[in-house]
Amino acid sequence: MSAFQAAIGHDREWPDRQHPVAHAAHGQVSKRIIVGYGFWIFLLSDIVMFSAFFASYAVLVGQTAGGPSGRELFDLRNTGIQTACLLLSTFACGLASIGVQTRRGSWFYGAMAATFMLGAAFVGLEAREFAGLVARGAGPTRSAFLSAFFTLVGCHGLHVTVGLLWLLTMMAQVFAKGYRADILRRMLCFSLFWHTLDIIWVALFTVVYLMGAGQ
């Protein structure tokens, strides 16, 4: 076989060799799109659930049954600190996303640790607020207003708690398995989840605490 024929044969085989690689790349892109699309559907369903809780709270906010209202119960200083903690944790989560994309372990682990500590501080302050309200006789069974309040705020706090557990899982997976494509997809989903909780809290802080303290 001449060199020319060998070159022709090589050219004929080259597309066949490239086909599995292109197919694999296409499969990875498709999987990334499918995972992202499915997770956005989950986030939208979560937002719909919170919208229902917000609507219930708006209807029941005046139903205090002769008990204390938000103006008497809410401590804006405490919730202001909570808000600062959650906003800073979201900023740290963004830095962690950059760290995982650039494969910089110290940046990723440091930012994730900061996100965890700020998120845990948020949950701790919320738990202290709930304990204080119950100690004052303003528990969820005291009135319809307080039932709606504990349900809405407590559901958000539960989501943050789940997010903290997810965060620890992501740190463990990166440590054990490295920066694989599936790990990067999960990190993207976690980041979207955490930012969504931040947006919901801003709405919650405005509608429940700011408006409630001003009534």
C-alpha positions, 0 to 999 in steps of 0.5 A, spaced: 500 500 500 502 506 497 503 512 502 497 516 498 493 510 499 495 509 507 493 517 507 486 516 504 485 510 508 487 514 515 482 519 512 476 515 511 477 512 518 478 518 522 471 520 522 469 513 524 474 514 530 471 521 532 464 519 532 464 515 539 468 522 542 463 526 539 457 522 541 460 522 548 460 529 548 453 530 546 451 525 551 454 529 556 451 536 554 444 532 554 445 530 561 447 536 563 441 540 560 436 534 562 439 535 570 438 542 569 431 542 566 429 537 572 432 541 577 429 548 575 422 544 575 423 542 582 425 549 584 419 552 581 414 547 584 418 549 591 416 556 589 409 554 588 409 551 595 412 557 598 407 562 594 401 558 597 404 559 604 405 566 603 397 567 601 395 563 607 399 568 611 396 574 608 389 571 609 391 570 616 395 575 618 390 579 622 387 573 625 390 574 632 384 571 636 386 576 641 393 574 642 399 578 640 400 581 633 407 581 629 408 588 631 409 586 639 413 579 637 418 581 632 425 583 633 427 586 627 434 587 630 435 579 630 432 578 623 436 583 620 442 579 623 439 573 620 438 576 613 445 579 613 448 571 615 444 568 609 446 574 604 453 573 606 452 565 605 450 566 598 456 570 596 460 565 599 456 560 595 458 564 589 465 564 591 465 556 592 462 555 585 468 559 582 473 555 586 470 548 584 470 551 576 477 553 577 479 546 581 482 551 586 481 546 592 483 551 598 478 556 595 472 551 594 473 548 601 474 555 605 468 558 601 463 552 603 466 552 610 464 559 610 457 558 607 456 552 612 457 557 618 453 563 616 447 558 614 448 555 621 448 561 624 441 563 621 438 557 623 440 558 630 438 565 630 431 562 627 431 556 632 432 561 638 426 566 636 422 560 635 423 558 642 423 565 645 416 566 642 413 559 645 416 561 652 412 567 651 406 563 650 406 565 642 406 558 640 403 556 633 397 553 636 395 560 639 392 563 633 391 562 626 396 568 625 402 564 629 400 558 625 401 561 619 407 564 621 411 558 624 409 554 618 412 559 613 418 561 616 419 554 619 418 551 612 424 556 610 428 554 616 427 547 614 430 548 607 436 551 609 437 546 614 437 541 608 441 545 604 446 545 610 446 537 610 447 537 602 453 542 603 457 537 607 455 532 602 458 536 596 464 537 600 465 530 602 464 528 594 469 533 592 474 530 597 473 523 595 471 523 588 474 530 585 472 534 580 468 529 576 462 532 571 457 529 575 460 532 581 460 539 578 452 538 576 450 537 583 454 543 585 451 547 580 444 544 583 446 546 590 448 553 588 441 554 585 438 551 591 441 556 596 440 562 591 433 560 591 432 560 598 436 567 599 431 570 594 425 567 598 428 569 605 428 577 602 421 576 600 419 573 607 423 578 611 419 584 607 412 581 607 412 578 614 417 582 618 418 589 616 410 589 614 408 586 620 412 590 625 409 596 621 402 594 622 
